Amino acid sequence: MTTTLTTTFIAARSRAHGPTSALWHAVEVHRAPSEIDGACELTVCGTLARVVPDQPWPVSTRDVCPTCTVLA
């Protein structure tokens, strides 16, 4: 029996801090979408950001984390 692993990413929005603007980040999901509740999660770049369950990754905007874009 072969097991296929798939990696799923969803989008998360960080908060603006000081001179930095809010960015969209990628969060790797290891649980059912029904368990995603919009709480803060650790993103693939190591930032904490609030998950937006209905926003797929990659997002089609300009304010996207460059590190998450490469890692996801």
Summary of the structure (lengths in Angstrom):
residues: 72
radius of gyration: 12.8
end to end distance: 28.0
largest distance: 52.1
contacts: 171
relative contact order: 0.30
helix: 12%
strand: 38%
